[in-house]
Amino acid sequence: MAGEISLFPETHQALVSGRELKLTPSEYNLLKTLMSHPNRIFSRNELINIVQGYDFEGYERTIDSHIKNLRKKLARHLPTQEVISTIYGVGYKFIPQPPE
């Protein structure tokens, strides 16, 4: 759990403030990875390897699409909070939310 976001690995379910967040498997794994190491910056390549697997032959920009979709879904529930930050030229990191 991080602030208002809760993950349930056994069911691949994500909740934001108690409301279900409908995520694709890639989005769920991306959020889980970022949340598991708050404030750690992950490169696109690292995230592709973790989320898609080492054999994935797609482009690093695939992660950008997943991040964009994930941010849009999170913003519906947390419109005033930045949850995933872009570190230009490096990658992405999860910003832990302070408890209310």
CYANA upper distance limits for C-alpha pairs under 8 A (distance plus 0.5 A):
  1 MET  CA      5 ILE  CA      6.17
  1 MET  CA      6 SER  CA      4.78
  1 MET  CA      7 LEU  CA      6.78
  2 ALA  CA      6 SER  CA      6.88
  2 ALA  CA     35 MET  CA      7.75
  2 ALA  CA     96 PRO  CA      6.50
  2 ALA  CA     97 GLN  CA      6.79
  3 GLY  CA     96 PRO  CA      7.13
  3 GLY  CA     97 GLN  CA      5.10
  3 GLY  CA     98 PRO  CA      6.19
  3 GLY  CA     99 PRO  CA      5.60
  3 GLY  CA    100 GLU  CA      8.06
  4 GLU  CA     15 LEU  CA      8.39
  4 GLU  CA     16 VAL  CA      5.87
  4 GLU  CA     17 SER  CA      5.47
  4 GLU  CA     18 GLY  CA      8.38
  4 GLU  CA     97 GLN  CA      7.82
  4 GLU  CA     99 PRO  CA      8.06
  5 ILE  CA     14 ALA  CA      7.59
  5 ILE  CA     15 LEU  CA      6.19
  5 ILE  CA     16 VAL  CA      5.03
  5 ILE  CA     17 SER  CA      7.05
  6 SER  CA     14 ALA  CA      6.19
  6 SER  CA     15 LEU  CA      5.59
  6 SER  CA     16 VAL  CA      6.91
  7 LEU  CA     12 HIS  CA      7.73
  7 LEU  CA     13 GLN  CA      6.46
  7 LEU  CA     14 ALA  CA      5.08
  7 LEU  CA     15 LEU  CA      6.99
  7 LEU  CA     32 LYS  CA      7.75
  8 PHE  CA     12 HIS  CA      6.14
  8 PHE  CA     13 GLN  CA      5.67
  8 PHE  CA     14 ALA  CA      6.79
  9 PRO  CA     13 GLN  CA      7.31
 12 HIS  CA     25 PRO  CA      8.22
 12 HIS  CA     28 TYR  CA      7.43
 13 GLN  CA     20 GLU  CA      7.79
 13 GLN  CA     21 LEU  CA      7.95
 13 GLN  CA     22 LYS  CA      8.35
 13 GLN  CA     23 LEU  CA      8.49
 13 GLN  CA     28 TYR  CA      8.40
 14 ALA  CA     20 GLU  CA      6.43
 14 ALA  CA     21 LEU  CA      5.83
 14 ALA  CA     22 LYS  CA      7.84
 14 ALA  CA     23 LEU  CA      8.10
 14 ALA  CA     28 TYR  CA      8.00
 15 LEU  CA     19 ARG  CA      5.61
 15 LEU  CA     20 GLU  CA      4.96
 15 LEU  CA     21 LEU  CA      5.91
 16 VAL  CA     20 GLU  CA      6.90
 16 VAL  CA     21 LEU  CA      6.98
 16 VAL  CA     74 LEU  CA      8.34
 16 VAL  CA     77 HIS  CA      7.03
 16 VAL  CA     78 LEU  CA      8.48
 17 SER  CA     77 HIS  CA      8.19
 21 LEU  CA     73 LYS  CA      7.71
 21 LEU  CA     74 LEU  CA      8.14
 22 LYS  CA     73 LYS  CA      8.39
 23 LEU  CA     27 GLU  CA      6.11
 23 LEU  CA     28 TYR  CA      6.17
 23 LEU  CA     70 LEU  CA      8.15
 24 THR  CA     28 TYR  CA      6.62
 25 PRO  CA     29 ASN  CA      6.65
 26 SER  CA     30 LEU  CA      6.52
 26 SER  CA     51 VAL  CA      6.50
 26 SER  CA     52 GLN  CA      7.75
 26 SER  CA     66 HIS  CA      7.86
 27 GLU  CA     31 LEU  CA      6.62
 27 GLU  CA     66 HIS  CA      6.57
 27 GLU  CA     67 ILE  CA      8.07
 27 GLU  CA     69 ASN  CA      8.43
 27 GLU  CA     70 LEU  CA      6.67
 28 TYR  CA     32 LYS  CA      6.54
 29 ASN  CA     33 THR  CA      6.51
 29 ASN  CA     51 VAL  CA      6.34
 30 LEU  CA     34 LEU  CA      6.72
 30 LEU  CA     47 LEU  CA      7.61
 30 LEU  CA     51 VAL  CA      6.53
 31 LEU  CA     35 MET  CA      6.43
 31 LEU  CA     70 LEU  CA      8.42
 32 LYS  CA     36 SER  CA      6.48
 33 THR  CA     37 HIS  CA      7.52
 33 THR  CA     50 ILE  CA      8.34
 34 LEU  CA     38 PRO  CA      6.91
 34 LEU  CA     40 ARG  CA      8.19
 34 LEU  CA     42 PHE  CA      8.22
 34 LEU  CA     93 LYS  CA      6.66
 34 LEU  CA     94 PHE  CA      5.74
 35 MET  CA     94 PHE  CA      6.34
 35 MET  CA     96 PRO  CA      8.27
 37 HIS  CA     94 PHE  CA      8.04
 38 PRO  CA     93 LYS  CA      7.38
 38 PRO  CA     94 PHE  CA      5.64
 38 PRO  CA     95 ILE  CA      6.51
 38 PRO  CA     96 PRO  CA      6.51
 39 ASN  CA     93 LYS  CA      5.98
 39 ASN  CA     94 PHE  CA      6.04
 39 ASN  CA     95 ILE  CA      6.24
 39 ASN  CA     96 PRO  CA      7.88
 40 ARG  CA     93 LYS  CA      6.14
 40 ARG  CA     94 PHE  CA      7.74
 41 ILE  CA     87 ILE  CA      7.97
 41 ILE  CA     90 VAL  CA      7.94
 41 ILE  CA     91 GLY  CA      6.64
 41 ILE  CA     92 TYR  CA      5.89
 41 ILE  CA     93 LYS  CA      5.16
 41 ILE  CA     94 PHE  CA      8.44
 42 PHE  CA     46 GLU  CA      6.60
 42 PHE  CA     47 LEU  CA      6.94
 42 PHE  CA     90 VAL  CA      8.01
 42 PHE  CA     91 GLY  CA      5.86
 42 PHE  CA     92 TYR  CA      5.89
 42 PHE  CA     93 LYS  CA      6.72
 43 SER  CA     47 LEU  CA      6.84
 43 SER  CA     90 VAL  CA      6.12
 43 SER  CA     91 GLY  CA      4.69
 43 SER  CA     92 TYR  CA      7.04
 44 ARG  CA     48 ILE  CA      6.62
 44 ARG  CA     60 GLU  CA      6.19
 44 ARG  CA     61 ARG  CA      8.07
 44 ARG  CA     63 ILE  CA      6.83
 44 ARG  CA     64 ASP  CA      8.45
 44 ARG  CA     90 VAL  CA      8.28
 44 ARG  CA     91 GLY  CA      6.06
 44 ARG  CA     92 TYR  CA      8.03
 45 ASN  CA     49 ASN  CA      6.72
 45 ASN  CA     60 GLU  CA      6.54
 46 GLU  CA     50 ILE  CA      6.72
 47 LEU  CA     51 VAL  CA      6.28
 47 LEU  CA     52 GLN  CA      8.37
 47 LEU  CA     63 ILE  CA      7.60
 48 ILE  CA     52 GLN  CA      5.73
 48 ILE  CA     53 GLY  CA      7.13
 48 ILE  CA     54 TYR  CA      8.12
 48 ILE  CA     56 PHE  CA      8.09
 48 ILE  CA     60 GLU  CA      7.26
 48 ILE  CA     62 THR  CA      8.39
 48 ILE  CA     63 ILE  CA      6.98
 49 ASN  CA     53 GLY  CA      5.06
 49 ASN  CA     54 TYR  CA      5.22
 49 ASN  CA     55 ASP  CA      8.38
 49 ASN  CA     56 PHE  CA      7.88
 50 ILE  CA     54 TYR  CA      7.93
 52 GLN  CA     56 PHE  CA      6.42
 58 GLY  CA     62 THR  CA      7.46
 60 GLU  CA     64 ASP  CA      8.07
 61 ARG  CA     65 SER  CA      7.30
 62 THR  CA     66 HIS  CA      7.09
 63 ILE  CA     67 ILE  CA      6.54
 64 ASP  CA     68 LYS  CA      6.56
 65 SER  CA     69 ASN  CA      6.72
 66 HIS  CA     70 LEU  CA      6.51
 67 ILE  CA     71 ARG  CA      6.48
 68 LYS  CA     72 LYS  CA      6.75
 69 ASN  CA     73 LYS  CA      6.82
 70 LEU  CA     74 LEU  CA      6.65
 71 ARG  CA     75 ALA  CA      6.41
 71 ARG  CA     83 VAL  CA      8.08
 71 ARG  CA     84 ILE  CA      7.55
 72 LYS  CA     76 ARG  CA      7.14
 73 LYS  CA     77 HIS  CA      7.87
 74 LEU  CA     78 LEU  CA      6.38
 74 LEU  CA     79 PRO  CA      8.12
 74 LEU  CA     83 VAL  CA      8.31
 75 ALA  CA     79 PRO  CA      4.93
 75 ALA  CA     80 THR  CA      8.04
 75 ALA  CA     81 GLN  CA      8.05
 82 GLU  CA     95 ILE  CA      7.68
 83 VAL  CA     94 PHE  CA      6.37
 83 VAL  CA     95 ILE  CA      5.66
 83 VAL  CA     96 PRO  CA      7.57
 83 VAL  CA     97 GLN  CA      7.96
 84 ILE  CA     92 TYR  CA      7.22
 84 ILE  CA     93 LYS  CA      6.19
 84 ILE  CA     94 PHE  CA      5.18
 84 ILE  CA     95 ILE  CA      6.44
 85 SER  CA     92 TYR  CA      6.13
 85 SER  CA     93 LYS  CA      5.86
 85 SER  CA     94 PHE  CA      6.85
 85 SER  CA     95 ILE  CA      7.34
 86 THR  CA     91 GLY  CA      6.54
 86 THR  CA     92 TYR  CA      5.18
 86 THR  CA     93 LYS  CA      7.21
 87 ILE  CA     91 GLY  CA      5.69
 87 ILE  CA     92 TYR  CA      6.10
 87 ILE  CA     93 LYS  CA      7.91
